[in-house]
Amino acid sequence: MTSSTSDPAVSIPLPDADATNGSAEGRIRVSDRDATRQAHMQSVGQRPGTLQIHPGSLNPRLFLISYDEDFFQEREYFDYDALLAFVRENPERRHWIDVRGYNDLPLMEQIMNDFGLHPLQMEDVLGDYQRAKVEIFDKNRLFMVSRMTDFTSQWEIDDDQLSIFTGPNYVLTFQDDYDDCLEPVRNRIRSGMSHILRYSSLYLAYALTDVVLDHYYPTMAAIGDYVEALEDRIFHGRTDRRMLSRILHIKKDIVRFRRLVYPERDKIAEILRLPDDIVPDDIKVFYKDCYDHAIQAMDLAESYRESVTSLVDLFMSNQSNRMNEVMKVLTIISSIFIPLSFVVGLYGMNFQRENPNGGINYLNMPELYHPLGYPILIGVLLLIVIVQLVYFYRKGWLTNN
């Protein structure tokens, strides 16, 4: 395989997605919920197909991989017209046009017009909150949406939209971030040994969908490790006030992950039902494998959802047991002091031994005047405590068993 480039190779480090924004200084990433809310608010009352850039979008970067069995070229283009010219001058080759970042509305409109994309589909691309789906446009071209996921260091699921358009000799992808999970596909093309070089552009679309699905597994594995770590902390009593919030947070992320996987399964099932003139049988074979991956991801999501649900029950049971232990200690202490308080209260009553007439009331606590009354009372109180502790011990109330 030969490599041909008209310009020197471009090797620019990808900016940090958390520290960059649409300007040169960087952007402040907003949460998915805030971004979705803002995108919905922007579209309220708008004419269908109106293109708008949502807040926090990155400046677009254009990447092109052109290939066939004997040719390979990979470049980042800073001039869209040059990229388009190269694609049109090489119709015999296949091209992967990767657009990362949306913050240039005129460029997005130009791409839409040059590639014959429907405004409603381009609206879905720029909205960046679509569920996984597939649509047919222009007779035999496909528009697909997938959700790329990652389990971040902040112990939460981050997902980004990947929009895929297929054409006769190209695949056009859009994503809102510079970083993605598609590098394995790029490496397969670079190796020169992949089936991608020999099949149509639909196979490249399959490969992109497949790597997105494959990336669900490390995401779920990271979630599983985190759930096990939480479970271990609960078992060993290393809980704190934030433990329940952590459990509920990861439970919410797993529910969110399930909402990502279900549409992905339905999308692939719909692709398998498409006519053979749109998706040939030799490509559907690979999508069947994707469908199996989606089912497995769903099973994992269900399993972890049940694990987290049981984790909540375990945490509440652990908290209840700890509360019971505290109440047991307090009850034992109270049980010990109740008879002591009774005895002390009894002898704290002010009954006079001598009556006003100078006589002696023999029934009015005669032991108060005994020369050994105080030591005897202390001894009786200690005896009561010892008898109670022996009784509690024989009942097993002083042990954890």
C-alpha positions in Angstrom: 0.0 0.0 0.0 1.3 3.4 -0.9 0.7 6.7 0.9 0.3 9.9 -1.0 -0.1 13.4 0.6 0.1 16.7 -1.1 1.0 18.6 2.2 3.4 17.6 5.0 1.9 15.4 7.6 0.1 17.2 10.3 0.7 16.1 13.9 -1.2 18.4 16.2 -1.9 17.2 19.8 -5.6 16.9 20.4 -6.8 19.6 22.9 -8.1 18.5 26.2 -11.8 18.2 25.9 -12.3 19.4 29.5 -10.1 22.5 29.1 -11.0 23.7 25.6 -13.9 25.6 24.1 -15.0 27.1 20.9 -12.6 30.0 21.4 -8.8 29.9 21.6 -8.9 30.2 25.4 -11.1 27.1 25.9 -14.6 26.2 26.8 -16.5 25.4 29.9 -18.3 22.1 29.5 -21.8 22.2 30.6 -23.6 19.1 31.9 -25.5 16.9 29.5 -28.7 17.8 31.3 -28.0 21.5 31.0 -27.0 21.1 27.3 -30.1 19.2 26.5 -32.3 21.7 28.3 -30.7 24.6 26.4 -30.9 22.8 23.1 -34.6 22.2 23.7 -35.2 25.8 24.8 -33.4 27.1 21.6 -35.7 24.9 19.4 -39.0 25.9 21.0 -41.1 27.6 18.3 -38.5 27.3 15.6 -39.3 26.1 12.1 -38.3 22.4 11.7 -34.9 22.1 10.1 -33.6 25.3 11.7 -29.9 24.9 12.4 -28.5 26.2 15.7 -25.3 25.7 17.5 -25.8 24.8 21.1 -23.7 26.5 23.9 -20.2 25.1 24.6 -19.6 23.7 21.1 -16.0 23.3 19.9 -14.5 24.9 16.8 -14.7 22.3 14.0 -11.7 20.3 12.9 -11.8 18.4 9.6 -10.1 15.0 9.2 -10.0 12.9 6.1 -8.9 9.3 5.6 -8.9 8.2 2.0 -8.1 4.6 1.1 -8.5 1.6 -1.1 -6.6 -1.6 -1.4 -3.5 0.2 -2.8 -3.8 3.7 -1.4 -3.9 5.4 2.0 -3.9 9.0 3.0 -4.7 10.6 6.4 -4.8 14.3 6.9 -6.3 17.1 8.9 -7.6 19.8 6.6 -7.8 23.4 7.6 -9.5 24.4 4.4 -12.9 22.7 3.8 -12.8 23.5 0.1 -9.5 21.6 -0.3 -11.0 18.6 1.4 -14.1 18.6 -0.8 -12.0 19.0 -3.9 -9.8 16.0 -3.0 -12.9 13.8 -2.4 -14.5 14.8 -5.7 -11.2 14.3 -7.6 -10.9 10.8 -6.3 -14.3 9.1 -6.8 -12.8 5.7 -7.2 -11.4 5.8 -3.6 -13.4 5.6 -0.4 -13.3 8.4 2.1 -14.0 8.9 5.8 -14.7 12.6 6.4 -14.6 13.2 10.2 -15.9 16.5 11.5 -15.2 17.1 15.1 -16.9 20.2 16.6 -19.9 22.2 15.5 -19.1 25.8 16.3 -19.2 27.1 12.7 -22.8 27.4 11.4 -21.9 28.5 7.8 -19.5 25.5 7.5 -22.2 23.1 8.7 -24.7 24.6 6.2 -22.1 24.3 3.4 -21.4 20.6 4.3 -25.1 20.0 4.4 -25.6 21.4 0.9 -22.5 19.8 -0.7 -23.4 16.3 0.5 -27.1 16.6 0.0 -28.1 16.2 3.7 -31.6 16.9 4.8 -32.0 19.9 7.1 -34.0 17.8 9.7 -31.1 15.4 9.9 -28.5 18.2 10.2 -30.7 19.6 12.9 -30.4 16.3 14.8 -26.6 16.4 14.3 -26.2 19.9 15.8 -28.8 19.2 18.5 -26.4 16.6 19.8 -29.0 14.9 22.1 -30.5 12.3 19.8 -31.1 8.7 20.8 -29.6 6.0 18.6 -31.5 5.6 15.4 -31.2 4.9 11.6 -33.0 6.7 8.8 -32.9 6.2 5.0 -32.5 9.3 2.8 -32.0 9.9 -0.8 -33.0 6.3 -1.9 -30.1 4.3 -0.5 -28.1 6.4 1.8 -28.3 6.0 5.6 -28.2 8.4 8.5 -27.3 6.7 11.8 -26.8 8.0 15.3 -24.9 6.3 18.0 -24.0 7.3 21.6 -20.3 6.9 22.6 -19.8 6.3 26.3 -16.9 6.6 28.8 -16.7 6.2 32.5 -14.9 9.3 33.7 -12.5 9.7 36.7 -15.4 11.6 38.4 -17.2 8.2 38.6 -19.9 9.1 36.1 -20.9 8.1 32.5 -20.0 10.6 29.9 -21.7 10.1 26.5 -21.2 11.9 23.2 -23.2 11.7 20.0 -21.7 10.1 16.8 -23.7 11.0 13.7 -22.9 8.9 10.6 -23.9 9.6 7.0 -23.2 7.0 4.3 -22.7 7.7 0.6 -21.6 5.8 -2.5 -17.9 6.2 -1.7 -17.7 8.0 1.6 -18.8 8.0 5.2 -19.3 11.4 6.8 -19.2 11.5 10.6 -20.0 14.3 13.1 -19.1 14.5 16.8 -19.0 17.3 19.3 -15.7 16.4 20.9 -12.1 16.1 19.7 -11.5 12.9 21.6 -13.5 9.7 20.8 -13.4 5.9 20.9 -12.9 5.4 17.2 -9.1 5.1 17.2 -9.2 1.3 16.7 -11.0 1.8 13.4 -8.4 4.3 12.3 -5.6 1.9 13.2 -7.2 -0.9 11.3 -7.3 1.2 8.2 -3.7 2.3 8.7 -2.6 -1.3 9.0 -3.6 -2.0 5.4 -4.8 -5.4 6.4 -8.4 -4.7 7.3 -11.6 -5.8 5.5 -12.6 -2.1 5.6 -10.2 -1.6 2.6 -12.1 -4.1 0.5 -15.7 -3.6 1.4 -18.0 -0.7 0.6 -18.5 2.4 2.7 -21.3 0.6 4.5 -18.7 -1.7 6.1 -16.9 1.3 7.5 -20.2 2.5 9.0 -20.6 -0.9 10.5 -17.1 -0.8 11.9 -17.8 2.6 13.6 -21.0 1.2 15.1 -19.3 -1.9 16.2 -16.4 -0.1 18.0 -18.9 2.2 19.8 -20.7 -0.9 21.0 -17.5 -2.6 22.0 -16.6 0.5 24.0 -19.7 -0.1 26.2 -17.9 -3.1 27.8 -15.0 -1.2 29.4 -17.5 1.3 30.5 -19.6 -1.4 32.2 -16.5 -3.0 33.6 -15.5 0.2 35.2 -19.0 0.6 36.6 -18.8 -3.0 37.9 -15.5 -2.4 39.6 -16.9 0.8 41.3 -20.0 -1.1 42.4 -17.8 -3.9 43.9 -15.7 -1.3 45.7 -18.8 0.3 47.2 -20.1 -3.2 48.2 -16.7 -4.0 49.9 -16.8 -0.7 51.8 -20.3 -1.5 53.1 -19.4 -5.0 54.1 -16.4 -3.8 56.1 -18.3 -1.0 57.7 -16.3 1.8 56.0 -19.3 3.9 55.2 -19.9 7.6 55.6 -22.6 10.1 55.0 -21.8 10.3 51.3 -22.1 6.6 50.7 -25.8 6.6 49.9 -25.4 9.6 47.5 -22.6 7.6 45.7 -24.8 4.6 45.4 -27.8 6.6 44.1 -25.5 8.5 41.7 -24.1 5.3 40.1 -27.6 3.8 40.0 -28.7 6.9 38.0 -25.8 6.4 35.6 -26.6 2.7 35.1 -30.2 3.7 34.3 -28.9 6.3 31.9 -26.7 3.7 30.3 -29.7 1.4 29.8 -31.4 4.2 28.0 -28.4 4.4 25.6 -28.2 0.7 24.9 -31.9 0.0 24.2 -32.1 2.3 21.2 -28.8 1.0 19.9 -30.3 -2.5 19.8 -33.4 -1.3 18.1 -31.4 0.6 15.6 -29.4 -2.4 14.6 -32.5 -4.5 14.4 -34.0 -2.0 12.0 -30.8 -2.1 9.9 -31.2 -5.9 9.6 -34.7 -5.4 8.4 -33.7 -3.0 5.6 -34.0 -4.2 2.0 -31.0 -6.0 0.4 -30.5 -3.2 -2.1 -29.8 -0.8 0.7 -27.8 -3.0 3.1 -26.5 -6.1 1.3 -26.5 -9.5 2.9 -22.7 -9.6 3.1 -22.9 -6.5 5.3 -25.9 -7.6 7.4 -23.9 -10.6 8.6 -21.6 -8.2 10.4 -24.5 -6.2 11.8 -25.9 -9.4 13.3 -22.7 -9.6 15.3 -23.3 -6.0 16.4 -26.8 -7.0 17.5 -25.4 -9.8 19.7 -23.0 -7.2 21.3 -26.0 -4.9 22.0 -27.9 -7.7 23.6 -24.9 -8.6 25.8 -24.5 -4.9 26.8 -28.2 -4.8 27.8 -27.7 -7.9 29.9 -24.8 -6.3 31.6 -26.7 -3.2 32.2 -29.6 -5.2 33.7 -27.2 -7.1 35.9 -25.5 -4.0 37.3 -28.9 -2.3 37.8 -30.0 -5.2 40.0 -26.6 -5.2 41.8 -26.9 -1.5 42.6 -30.5 -2.0 43.7 -29.4 -4.7 46.1 -26.5 -2.4 47.1 -29.0 0.1 48.3 -30.8 -2.6 50.3 -27.5 -3.7 51.7 -26.6 -0.2 52.7 -29.9 0.4 54.4 -29.7 -3.0 56.2 -26.1 -2.1 57.3 -27.3 1.2 58.6 -30.2 -0.5 60.4 -27.8 -3.0 62.0 -25.6 -0.2 63.2 -28.5 1.6 64.6 -29.6 -1.6 66.3 -26.2 -2.0 67.8 -26.3 1.5 69.2 -29.8 1.0 70.5 -28.7 -2.3 72.2 -25.8 -0.5 74.0 -28.1 2.3 75.1 -30.7 -0.2 76.2 -28.2 -2.2 78.3 -26.9 1.0 79.9 -30.5 2.1 80.7 -31.3 -1.3 82.0 -28.4 -1.2 84.4 -29.2 2.2 85.7 -33.0 1.8 86.1 -32.7 -0.4 89.3 -29.9 1.8 90.6 -31.9 4.9 90.1 -34.8 3.2 91.8 -32.7 2.4 94.9 -31.1 5.8 95.0 -34.5 7.5 94.6 -36.0 5.4 97.3 -33.4 6.4 99.8 -33.6 10.0 98.7 -37.1 10.4 100.2 -37.2 12.7 103.2 -39.0 10.7 105.9 -38.2 11.8 109.4 -37.1 9.1 112.0 -38.1 11.3 114.9 -41.7 12.5 115.1 -42.7 15.9 116.4 -43.7 14.5 119.8 -40.1 13.2 120.4 -41.0 9.6 119.6 -39.2 7.3 117.1 -40.8 6.2 113.8 -39.2 2.7 113.6 -40.6 2.1 110.1 -39.1 5.3 108.6 -35.9 3.9 107.0 -34.2 2.7 110.1 -31.2 1.6 107.9 -30.3 5.3 107.3 -29.0 5.4 110.8 -27.0 2.2 110.6 -23.2 2.9 111.0 -22.5 0.8 107.9 -25.5 1.9 105.9 -23.6 3.7 103.1 -21.1 0.8 102.4 -23.9 -1.7 102.5 -25.9 0.4 100.0 -22.9 0.7 97.6 -22.3 -3.0 97.9 -26.0 -3.7 97.0 -25.8 -1.4 94.0 -22.6 -3.2 92.8 -24.3 -6.6 93.3 -27.3 -5.5 91.2 -24.9 -4.4 88.4 -23.0 -7.6 88.5 -26.1 -9.7 88.5 -27.5 -7.8 85.5 -24.2 -8.1 83.5 -24.1 -11.9 84.2 -27.7 -12.2 83.0 -27.0 -10.1 79.9 -23.9 -12.1 79.1 -25.7 -15.5 79.4 -28.4 -14.1 77.1 -25.8 -13.2 74.5 -26.7 -9.5 74.6 -23.1 -8.4 75.3 -21.7 -10.1 72.2 -22.2 -9.6 68.4 -23.3 -13.2 67.9 
